[in-house]
């Protein structure tokens, strides 16, 4: 009786680990396929300059009103 319970729990644990492995492999394949298409979002600011280029119809701000100038 106890051995059957242990085997069922072990089989469930192996099933969960296998599902996680398959999911991880699927994500890696999808990421690899996305890299092949060179479709990069132009509004993705994770790389490059911290201050993005102004959009059409907007003026470039030299100093943001949210920034404070500290004089020491």
N, C-alpha and C positions, 0 to 999 in steps of 0.2 A: 504494500500500500504506500509506504513512504517512498520507495524507489520509483513507483509510477509518478508520484507527485514531482519528484526531483527531475525525472525525465521530461515531463510536460513543461516545467519551468525552464529547463535547459533548452528545449526545442523552441519555446517562445522567445528566449533570449537570443538564440542563434537566428531566428527569423527576423527579429528587430534589427540585429546587427547587419544582416544581409540586405535588408531593405534600405538601411542607411548607406551602405556601401554602393548599392545600385543608384541611389539618389545622388550621391557624391559624384559618381562616374558620369551620370547624366548631366549634371551641372557643368562638369569639366568639358564634356563634348559640346554642349550648347555654347559655352564661353569660347571655345576654339572656333566654332562655326561663325559666331558673331564677329570675331577678329578678322576673318577672311573677307568680309564684305566691305570694309573701309567705310562704313556709314557712321561717321562721328557726328554727334549733335553739336551744332555751332554754339549753343548756349551752355555747354558744359564747362563750368569754370573751375573744375577740380585741378586742372593743369594750366600752367601759363601765368599770365599777369594777374595780380590781385585786384587791379582795377580794370574791369572790362571796357571795351570800346563802347561809345554811346550808340544807341540804336537810331534808326532813321527818325528825324524830327526832334531829337533830344540834344540839348547842349551838353558839352563836356564840363563837368564840375572840377574846378581846380582844388578847392577845399570843401570837404563835406561839412555840413552844419553839425553832424553828429560827432565830429572829431574836435577835441579841445587842444588848444595850443598852451603848453605848460612852459612858463618862463622861470628859469631857476636863478 
